[in-house]
Amino acid sequence: MHGYSNLGNGRASLPVSSPTQTSTASPTWSRFRHCHNKNTGFGTRSPKMQRSFWGWSGYIFLSTVLRRRGILLFAPFGYISFMLLYMGSLSFEASSIWGVVVDQSPPPPGSTYRSPQVFEKLWPFMQLDGNISSNALMTIWHQKPHQSWKPCVNRSFSQTGFSELPISNGFLIIEANGGLNQQRLSICDAVAVAGLLNATLVTPMFHLNSVWQDSSKFGDIFDEEFFIYALRNHVKVLKEVPEDILQRFDNNISNIVNLRVKGWSSPTYYLQKVLPKLLQIGAVRIAPFSNRLARSVPSSIQGLRCLANYEALMFSEPIRALAENMVDRMVKNSSISGGKYISVHLRFEKDMVAFSCCNYDGGAEEKYEMDIAREKGWRGKFNKTGRIINPGAIRMDGKCPLTPLEVGMMLRGMGFNNNAPVYVAAGKIYKAEKYMAPLRQMFPHLEMKETLASPDELAPFQGHSSRLAALDYTLCLHSEVFVTTQGGNFPHFLMGHRRYLYGGHAKTIKPDKTKLALLFDSPNIRWENFKSQMQEMIHHSDMKGSDVRKSSGSLYTFPMPDCMYSVGTRTMESNTTIF
């Protein structure tokens, strides 16, 4: 009833299927060798035969592996099995689907749009705070007397007589491209170059931009007569090229040589490369002209930029008249805050959302719409081989346009209560009905172009993005607080213009969007902590409001010290040669 153990001389009890069946003491290798019993097939279910089957299978496997070809056959299978076991043993939060490891680790903080969840948690606290807190509009800025600046430009310049200018070296023709403020930049730089070359500037032509789709001419946006008059003592400006000059080129401006000037070219470059051509031919074109003059130039050249931007460029009479009426209406609507209001430059148009490549909460439908918009506006730009777009990383870097909801939460955290009047400067907001609702919920006294002006008043401007932008520009210029939510020429020019008007302080909130990405990705954040972060952000904007221009900075954003002097310490050399 007992069989010998194959491990040595000791005995081991082996179960048998029946008392009549005996086991012989034979070594294991003997069972392997005699696995085919004449009286018993593989289908027999006896324990002895089961042991023989598995032993035989193991023998076949080992003998195959030990052969060279067997190693080659099983090596890939063994490697894959080992790697799967190894990956499964690591502490990564991952799962295996059909042999593919799928990363399930949580996304990095700040990479996900969770602002609606944050709002849902904080809204009750905002409501309580809004009813008891004072309006920050009355206490937001802390102007320091010793930081006050004044314009270098003599505001009586337009009433002085005409100064005879030297004989012109020729005609400078430029083409301004882009939107309203990129055109503005080109115009001011063209004035500076014309003064440098002692050239007669022809009123800049506007390029029909594929994005802006605005066919407006110079006189449709700016007061052309005033522009020419304001510059008369410094640069001669004509509306058109004189006929006798145009006849030299078969009455076709396109026949005038177009000089391809590199971006950010120095005054020396213009004197060495452009001036000889101007003297030789009598007229030159530079198209396009955007960003074709270096930021750091001699003070006399900077002075021309100051004069052109802050004094000579004035919006056309139709724009000016409606914009002033809209400002008056906004001030009247702001009587509860002493006529002060907030303006917000909200860049949440469809093209901006598409260009940013950021994800919000629209799911598959939003992705489909954005893919179409990107292909329509920038054919192939986002589908180039090797280009990797990571929406989470873009959000963490603070490069995603703020939604109306996020702007509202930020302002409420900064202390602006539900009585604060808000003007929103924007184009057509992406899914406005959905995204604007929470902002109106937080700020019931919210206005836009379409609510401040009647359809009849806006009718002449419809279809002309630059003229509509000029209305927004004026409303933002005269607000107590200007909030910029995305980069671009519009906020940069406004910050500079506001510094010029308000004693050197921009009165602008420029949020830290990297920090905001983290805060808006924290559904469990406490209201007091959120408010503390927002107060720190507004304090930083206040401190940076009076920054002066560094060598790499733009005069159109930082007019000090080139266009302004510090009160009581008029030691600036800039512009004294022309003003």
VOZA-61356 format. One record per residue: x, y, z of N, C-alpha, C in turn. Coordinates in pm, whole numbers, plus 50000, padded with zeros to 5 digits. Layout:
% residues N
XYZXYZXYZ
...
This chain:
% residues 579
500814988050000500005000050000500845012450000
502125010850017503015022350020504015021249907
504405032249851505435032649749506645040049798
507815037249743509035044149783509055058449726
509625067749807509805081449759510955081949663
510825089949561511925091549465512945101549514
512815106249641513775115749695514865108949777
514755096149796515795089349874515315076149927
515865072550044515525059550099514265059750182
513795071350221512585072050302511375068250222
510315064850293509075061250227508095072850231
507235073350138506165083350136504865076750098
503795081150165502475075450135501935081550009
501545073149916500985077949790499555073049779
498595081749758497205077249746497005069049620
496125059449628495815051049512494335051949486
493955048349364492565049749325491675038849385
492295026949418491495016149478492395006949560
491855000449659492694991749741493344980649663
492814976549551493374965449474494514969649384
494664982749367495704987849276496964990349355
498084984749316499354986149386500284994649304
501275000249374502265008849307503605002349317
504355002049211505714996649210506705007449235
507785003849300508825013649331509725015349212
509425024649126510265027449008510635042049008
511815045448969512265059448968511465067648868
511515080848890510755090048805511145089148659
512455088348632512875087848491512305075748421
512045064848501511475052848440510045055548398
509305063048480507925066248445507865075048322
508825084348311508865092848190509105084348066
509995074348082510385066547967509285056947923
508515052448021507475042747989506095048948007
505925060647957504665067747977503515061647901
503785054847789502715048547711502505034447759
501525032147846501185018847893500275012147791
500544999847769499764992947665498294991947702
498004990647831496624988547872495925001647911
496655012847915496075025347963496345036547863
495335044147818495495055647728495585068547804
495785079847730495885093147792494575097347856
493475091247815492195095247870491925089348006
492725080648054492505074548184492705084848294
491775085648391491775096048492492435091748621
493175080948619493815076648743494875086448786
495075088248918496125097548966497475094348908
497745081248891499055077648839499225082848698
498165081448616498265085948479498325101348470
497595108348566497685122948568499095127348597
499725120648695501125124248724502005121448604
501725110748536502535107548418502365117848308
501135122848293500875132748187501635145748212
501505151248334502185163948365503705162148366
504135150748413505575148248408506095147548267
505305140648180505695139948039505735153647973
504725162048005504685175547948505885183647992
506225182948121507405190148170508675185448104
508755172248083509935166648018510095172047876
508975172147802509005177147663509435191947662
508855199647756509165214047761510655216447790
511175209347895512575211247933513515206747824
513185195447762514075190347657514095199647537
512935205847510512865215247395513655227947425
513475233247547514165245547585515665243647585
516105231547627517545229047636518195228047500
517395225747396517965225847262518145240247214
519085242847127519385256547082518185262747011
517535255046928516385260546857515235263546952
515105255447052514065257647151514255270747225
515505273747256515805286547323515355298247235
515675297347106515265308147015513755309147004
513085297447015511635297447003510965303747124
511445300847243510785305247365511355318247423
512485322847372513105334947428512185347147421
511585350047304510685361847301509525360647398
508935348647404507805346547496508235348647641
509405343647672509895345247809510195359847843
510775367147745511105381247770509835389547794
508815387247707507555394747722506895391547855
506895378647890506285374748018506995381248135
508335381448126509115387548236508815402448248
508755409548135508505423948139507125427148193
506125419048153504775421348205504715419148355
505395408548401505435405948545506165417048618
507255421948555508065432448616507265445548627
506615449148516505825461448518504675460348617
504095448548627503005446848721503455447648865
504745445048889505255445349026505625459249071
505705468948976506075482549014504905489549078
505185500849141504165508049216503385517849131
503595518248996502835527148910501355523448916
500525533848912499095531248903498755528748758
498905516248716498715512748577497945499848566
497355497548451496645485148426497085479848291
496915466648273497305460248148496055456348070
495965461447948494845458047862495395451047738
495115437847728495635429947616497145431247604
497795430847718499245431147717499835444947703
499025455847693499515469547681499315476747814
500375482547866500295489447993499715503447970
498625506648037497965519748024498195527548152
498785539448139499075547748256497785553648311
497545550948441496365556248507496745565648621
497975570648620498385579748725497635592948712
497345599948823496585612448817497335623148740
496635631848666497305642548589498005652248683
499065658848636499795668348721498885679848764
499115685548882498305696848929498365708448831
497215714148800497155725648711496965722248565
496905709348532496825705348392495395702748344
494435703048435493055699648401492115711348429
491145713148341490155723748358489085719048456
489165723748580488185720048682487525732548742
487575743448671487045756148723485565755248760
484715748448682483305747448723483125740848859
483925730548890483835724049020484285733449132
485335741249105485815750949205484735761449230
484125766249123483075776349136481895771049218
481515758649191480395752649264480665752449415
481915750149453482265749849595482325763949654
482885773449576483135786849632481965796449620
481005793649533479935803149507479165807149634
478805798049722478095802249844478895812249928
480205810449932481055819550009481175833049939
481195832949805481215845549729479955853649757
478825846749763477565853649789477555860249926
478055853150026478125858850161479075870650165
480245869050101481255879550101480785891750024
480075889549914479625900549830478645909749898
477945904449996476945912450065477525920850178
478725917050225479275924050341480555931650311
481265927850202482555934350175482355947350099
483325956350113483305968950039483835966549899
483485975349808483895973749670485345977949653
486175968749602487605971449588487895982549488
486905986349406487125997149310487546010149378
487126012049501487416024649570488786024649636
489386012849654490636012149733491736004149665
491556000749539492455991049477493885996149457
494056008749415495396013649383495976021849498
497286020749513497976028149619499046036949552
498566047749494499466056749422500436063549519
501726063449484502746069649567503196082549499
503136093749567503426106649505504786107249435
505806101249498507136102449439507296093949312
506276085649279506326077549158505556083949043
505046095949063504216102148961505056106748842
504516104548722505186108448599504266117248516
504886125748431504116134048340504686132848199
503816134948098504286133947959505336144547926
506316140547847507306150047798506736158547685
505736153247616505156160247502504466172947548
504776183947484504116196647513502726196347449
501686195947533500326194347481499856206347400
500586217147398500186228647317500806228247178
501416216647145502146215847018501226218346898
499956214346910499056215646795498666230146768
498966239146863498596253046846499776261746802
500936255646796502116263346756502136264946604
502966273946557503036276446413503776265546339
503856267246210504496257246125505996260046118
506776249446137508236250446125508656244645991
509476252145920509936247645789510846235445806
510516224545736511316212445743512346212245631
513436205045647514436203945539513816197645415
514466199845301513976193845176513976178745190
512866172545153512706158145171513636150145081
514076138845133514936129745056514146120344966
512826120544979512006111444898510766107244974
510066097644916508776093444973508886079345032
508376078045153508366065045221506926059745221
506746047845163505426041645154505486028445230
504616027045329504616014745408503226008545407
503205995645435501945988245443501815982445582
500805986945657500575982045793499705969545788
500105959445860499345946845859498875943245999
497965933346006497465928946136496195936246178
495895935046309494715941446366494985955846404
494065961646477494105975846511495445980146570
495905973346672497095978146741498405974046676
498375963546594499545960646513499685971146404
498555975646351498585986746256499105999246324
498686001546445499126013246521500646013146538
501166001446571502616000046588503346003446458
502845998246346503476000846216503456015746182
502346022346211502216036646181503236044746260
503326042046390504246049746475505706047246437
506026034846407507396031746364507706038246230
506716039146143506916045546013507196060446030
506526066846124506796080946154508246082646199
508696073546286510076074246337511086072346225
510846062746136511766060146025511776071845927
510596077445900510526089045810511326100745866
511236102845998512026113546060513516110546053
513886098146073515296094046066515866096445927
515096093145823515566094145684515266107645621
514606116645696514146129245641513326126645514
512366117345527511526113545414510116118845435
509386120045327507966123445334507176110545347
506396109445454505626097345477504276098345406
503966088145329502646087145268501756079845368
500546084945389499636078745486499636063545465
499956055945570500096041445555498866034645497
499136024845410498086016345357497886004545452
496675999245455496355987945542496195975245459
496865964745504496775951845437495515944645483
494775938745389493565931245424494005917845484
493925916945616494405905245687493425893645674
493965881345655493105869645636492325866145762
492845870145879492155867146005491155878146039
491625890846031490775901946074489705905245971
489995903245843488985905445738488345919345748
489195929645760488695943345770489275951445655
488395956845572488835964545455488985979445485
488945983345612489035997545649490346003745603
490266016445565491446024045529491846032945648
492986039545636493526047645744492476057445796
491836064745704490886075045744489606069545805
489326056645785488146050645847488346048145997
489596046646037489906043346177490496055246252
491396062546185492076073746250491726086946181
491836097646257491586111046205492806115146122
492676113845992493816115745902494276130245900
493356139645898493716153845894494476157746022
493986153146135494656156546261496046150146268
496176138146219497466131046218498496139146140
498126143946022499046151645939499406164746008
498396171146066498616184146132499496182746255
499256172346333500006170546459501496168146435
501836162446320503236159046292503946169346206
503256180246172503746189346070505106195346101
505456197046228506746203046263507876192846270
507556180246250508566169846268508696160446149
507586156846089507596147945972506506152445877
506866153845751505866157445652505096145045611
503746146045612502886134745578501926139045468
501786130745364500836133045257499876121245247
498656124145202497666113445189498006104045073
498586109344968498876101144850500216105044790
500756096344708501986099344634501646109544526
502396120644515502116130744412502116124644271
501286130244184501126124744049502436124443971
503246135243982504486135543904505446124443947
505426120944076506266109944123505706096644077
504376095344083503736082744047503906079843897
503966090343817504136088343672505476081643638
506446083743723507756077143700507626062043705
506566057443773506396043043792505116038243723
504806044643609503646040843528502346041143609
502266050943699501066053043781500646040443859
501636032443896501376020143970502336019144089
501776020244210502626019744330503386006644339
502805996044285503455982944291504785982744216
504975992144124506225992844049507355999344129
507006005844240508036011744326508726000444401
510036000744402510805989844461510385987444606
510165974744639509785970844774511015965144845
511495972244946512685967845018512295958045128
512915946445127512645936245228513515938945351
512985946745441513725950545562513525939845669
514605935645732514515925545838513825931245962
513235922346041512585926446164513565932646261
513085942946335513855949646440515175955446389
515155961046269516375966846211516765979646285
518055982046293518585993546366518526006246281
518616017946343518696030446265519876030446167
520976024346208522146023546120521816016045991
521066005346004520675997645886519876006545789
518936014245842518126022845755518986033445687
519946038945760520796049345703521736043545597
522176031145615523146025345522522496018045405
521326012245426520716004045322519496010545255
518676017345333517426022945279517626036945223
518356045345296518546059245252519186060245114
520236052445081520786053544944519756050444836
518916040444858517886037044760516856048444748
516536054444863515576065444865516106077244783
517386080444802517996091644730518116088444581
518356075944549518556071844410517246071644332
516196065944392514936063844321513926074944348
513956080544468513016091044505511816086044582
511626072844585510506066844660510816052144684
510506047444804510686033244836509456028244911
509226015244896508146008644970508755998745068
508085996945182508455986345276507145979545317
506935967545265505695960345293506015945345306
505655939245416504975945345531505965952845618
505425960845710506295969545789506235966645940
505435957445982505275954746125506595950246189
506945956546302508145953046379509425954046295
509525964546218510705966246133511705976346187
511465981446309512395990846371512715985946511
514005986246544514455981546675513785989246788
513665982846903513035989247018513916000047079
515205997447086516136007047145516756015447033
516386028047028516896037446928517216050546999
517926059846934518236072746997516976080047044
517136088447145516006095247208515186103547110
515846109447011515096117646914514126108946833
514536096746802513676087546727512556082446817
512896079446944511866075147038510836086247058
511296098547056510376109747074509326110346965
509716106846841508756106646731507716095546752
508176084446804507236073646837506216078446942
506726085247045505846090347151504806099947094
505286109247013504406119346956503326112946869
503746103346787502796096846696501746088746773
502176080846869501266071646937500326078747034
500896087547117500096093047227499436106447196
499836112847088499256125947058498676126946917
499386121746817498946123846679497856114046635
497916101646685496926091646646495646093246728
494626097846663493336099546728492296092546641
491346085646703490356078346625489506087846541
488976082746432488136090746342486896095846416
486296106146363485186112746432484006103246459
483586094646366482466085546396482776076046512
483996070646514484396061746624484456069446754
485076081246748485266089346870483916093346931
482976097246847481686101846896480916090646967
480846079046905480126068046967480856062947092
482176062047085482956057147200482776066247321
482786079447299482606088747411481206087347472
480206085247389478836083047440478776070347524
479466059947478479466047347550480186048547685
481266056247687481976058647814481066066047911
480376076247862479446083847947478366074748005
477826065847923476796056747971477356047148076
478586042648055479206033548151479446040548284
479866053148278480096060948401478786063048477
477716066148404476416068148469475936055248534
476186043948468475786031048524476636027348646
477736034748667478656031648776478546041648890
477406047848904477236058249007477466052649147
477136040149169477306034149302478776033149342
479666033449241481106032949269481796045949228
481066056849230481656069749197482036071349052
481366064348963481676065348820482816056448777
483356048448867484476039548833483956025848791
484616020048692484216006848645485435998448607
485215985548595486255976048555486085973048407
487175972448335487115967548197487955954748187
487435945248113488095932248097488285929347949
489525926947910489785922747772489705907547771
488585902247725488305887947732488605881347598
489685873647593490065866847469489555852447471
488255850847453487695837447449486845835647324
487335841547214486695839347086487065825347034
486315820546939486515807046888487915805046831
488395815046754489715813546694490825813546800
490625821346909491625821547015491665808347090
490485802847119490425789847187491065779047100
490785779546970491355769646878492875770946870
493355783146857494795785346843495565781146968
494935782647084495625779247209495835764247226
495005756047160495055741347173494745736647315
494005744547391493645740847527492315733447528
492145724647626490895717347644490085723747756
488775724547734487885729647838486905718447876
485645720947882484725710547926483715706747819
484085708647694483155705547585483255691547530
484245683647576484355669847535484635668047387
484075657247331484325653647191483795664347095
482665670447129482095680847042483035692847032
483585697047146484515708247146485765704947065
486295692947082487505688847008487245689146858
486085684146817485725684046675485665698346620
485005707246692484875721146648486235728046642
487075725546740488385731946744489305726846632
489225713846603490025708346493489655714846361
488365716746339487895723146216488365737746211
488225744846324488625758946329490125760546305
490925751546361492385752446341492755750146195
492115740346133492425737445994491975748745903
490835754945936490325766045855491205778345866
491645781545987492415793846007493905792445983
494445780546009495895778645998496175765145933
495885764145807495935751445735497265744245756
497165732345815498345723845831499285727545943
499105739246003500055743946105500115734546225
498955729146263498895720946383498995706046352
499175702546226499285688346188500645684846130
501615693346152502945690646098503545678146161
504295670846081504925658646128505855661546246
505695653846351506555655446468506055665446569
504995672846535504485682646629503605675746733
503925677746859503175671746969502475683047046
501175681847061500385691847134499935685847265
500315692047374499965687347508499135697847578
497795696847572496935707047634497195708847783
497495697847854497765698847997498995707348027
500055705347949501275713247968501045727947934
500225730447831499905744247794499185751347908
498235744347970497505750148083498435752648201
499305743248232500225744948344501165756648322
501495759348195502375770648162501645784048166
500345783948194499575796448201499275802548066
499195794347960498995799547826497585797447772
496705791947856495325790147811494525802847835
493695806947738492835818747761491915816247880
491785826147966490875824948080489435824848032
488625816248089487195816248057486515827548132
485325831848088484575841848165484365837648310
484115824848332483945819848468485195822248552
486365819448496487615821048570487905835748599
487585844548503487765858848525486875863548640
485635858848641484715862748747485165858248884
485615845748895486105840749024487315848549072
488205851648979489405859349013489015873049069
488125879949002487745893449046486995893149179
486135883349198485435882349326486425879449439
487415871249410488445868449510489285880749542
489415889849447490195901949468489425912649545
488135910149570487365919549652486345927849579
486155925349449485135932549374483795925449396
482855932449456481595925849490480605926249375
479405921249400478425920049292477845933349246
478215944349311477775957649266478775964249170
479925957849151480965963849066480535963748920
480555975348851480235975848708481415970248627
481105961948530482135955448449481815957448302
482805961848226482685962648080483575951848020
483015943647934483765932847870484065936647726
485365938047696485815940747560486175927547494
485445924147389485675911147327485045910547190
485475900647113484805897546988483635888447020
483345879246929482245869946950482725858647041
482205858047163482635848147260482215834147216
483115824647232482845810747198481745805247291
480655800347232479515795147307479135804647421
478855817147382478625827847479477515824647578
476445818647531475315815847620475745807047737
476605797547708477075788447812478145794847901
479165800747837480335805247913480155818747981
479275827247927479095840447988478125840348106
477285829948115476265829448221476845830748362
477885823248399478415824648536479045838248564
479645844548461480225857848482479125868048511
478015867048438476865876048465476245872948602
476315860448642475805856648773476605863348885
477935864048865478805870148966478775885448958
478565890948837478575905448817477345909448734
476225911748802474975915148730475075928048650
475955937448694476085950348625477175949248518
476955940348423477935937548317477435943148186
478335949748114477985955847985478975951547878
478505951647753479355949547636478935959747530
479635959747418479275969047311477795967947276
477335955447268475975952847222474915957347322
475295959547449474325964247548474435979147574
475625984847553475805999147574475366007447454
475456001647336475086008847214473936001547145
473106009047076471966003147006472425996546876
471635987546820471975981546691472185991846581
471376002646583471526013046481472876020246496
473296022346620474576029246643475756020446599
475616007446617476725998246584476725994246436
475625996646368475495992146229476645996446139
477116009246143478206013246053479536006246082
479655999946199480915993746238480915978546218
479735972946198479655958446184480425953846060
481135942746075481955937745965483315944145956
483615953346048484905960146051485525958246189
486305947746203486825943946334487695954746397
488455962046317489335972346373488545984146430
487445987746365486615998646415485905994546545
485445982046550484825977046672485865976246784
487085972346749488155971746849488495985646901
488345995846816488596009646860487596014046966
486346009446954485346012347058485756005847190
486135993147183486585986047304487805992847365
488735997047279489966003547325489636015847409
488706024047360488356036447431487686033547565
486786023647568486106020047693487116014847795
488086007047751489106001747842490066012647888
490356022047799491306032647831490826041147948
489526043347958488996052448060488426045348183
488646032448195488166025048312489126026848429
488616024948551489476025748670490406013748678
489926002248636490705989848638490625983548500
491775979848447491815972248322492385958548352
491675948048308492105934248332492475927948198
493715923448187494155916448067494175901548096
493615893648006493535879148029494395871047934
494965877447832495785870447734496715880647671
497845876047620498795885247560498285891047428
499115899147364498745905147236498955920147236
498835926147119499075940547106498025948947177
496775944247181495705952147243496035955347389
496285945547477496595949047617497925956147632
498905953047548500215959647560500115974547530
499385978047425499215992247393498365999247498
497345992347548496505998447650497266001047779
498095991647821498865993747943499766005947930
500396007547814501246019247793500456032147789
499316031747719498496043747706497936047947842
497556038147923497036041048056498146046548147
499346041648133500466047548208500646062148168
500516064748040500686078347988499616087748044
498386082748060497276091048106497186092248258
497626081948329497376081248474498646082348557
499476092148524500636095248607501686084448612
501746076148513502776065748508502316052248558
501106051348615500606038548666499616032648567
499786019848536498946013648433497526010948480
497326010048612496026006448668495485993948598
496355984148589496045971948515496285959748601
495365950148596495555937248661496035927248556
497245922648577497815912548488497995899848570
497055890348560497065878648649498205869048621
498615862148727499595851348716498825838748676
498815835748548497975824748499498545811048532
499825810348560500395797648606499855794148744
499805804048832499245801948965497735799248956
497045806448869495605804448853495295790148807
496135784648721495905770948673495905761148789
496785763248885496825754449003495605756449090
495225769049112494085771849200492765766849140
492595768549010491365764248945491305749048925
492405742348958492465727648951492385721649091
491885729349186491805725049326490375726149377
489525716249347488105717049387487895718049538
488885714349617488725714649762489345727049828
489735736849747490375748649802489395756549891
489895762149996489075770050088488975784450037
487835790850059487585804450013488605814250068
488955813150196489915822350256491285821050190
491665808750159492955806650091492915812449951
491805810249880491665815649744491735830949746
491025837249838491055851849848492455856949878
493155850049965494515854250000495425854149876
495295843749795496105842849672495745854049575
494455857249565494025867849474494495881749522
494485883949651494965896549706496455898449679
497185887649688498625888249657498845891449510
497995886049425498115888349281497815902949246
496785908649308496435922549278497505931949334
498105928249446499185936449503500395936549408
500665925049349501785924249254501515933149132
500275933049082499935941548968500075956249003
499715959749126499845973649172501305977949174
502175969049227503595972249237504255973349100
503815965049005504425965148871503805975548780
502775982548829502065992048744502906003648696
503946007248773504766018948738506146015048685
506276003148631507565998748577508016007748462
509316009648454509896017248343510446007648239
510656012748121511106004248010512545999748029
512765986748008514125981348002514575981447857
515825978247834516375979347699515625970547598
515115959147644514405950147553512905952647551
512425962247630510995964747641510475973847532
509155973947518508495982047416508055995447473
508336005947402507896019447441506376020347444
505706012147365504246012747358503606006547482
504355998647557503885993147684504466000647803
505706005247788506406012347896506876025947845
506036036147853506406049347799507416056947884
507706052148008508706058748091510036051548072
511146058748058511286073248067511306080447932
511056073247822511206079147689510156089947660
508926087647705507836096847674507366104747795
507906101747915507446108148038508646111248127
508466120648217509516123948313508956123248454
509806120048549509396119048688509196133048746
508066135348811507716148548863508766153148964
509256165548943510226171349035511656167649003
511856158348910513226154048877513396153448726
513036164248660513066163948514514516163748465
515066151748467516446150048424516546141748298
515376137948245515376129248128515846137048005
516686130347925517146136547802516206133647686
515366123247706514536118847594513576129847551
513486131447419512506140047354512756155147369
513756159147446513966173447465514376180347336
514866172547240515306178447114514136181847022
512956176047050511836178646958510616184447027
510556184247160509356189247226509676201547310
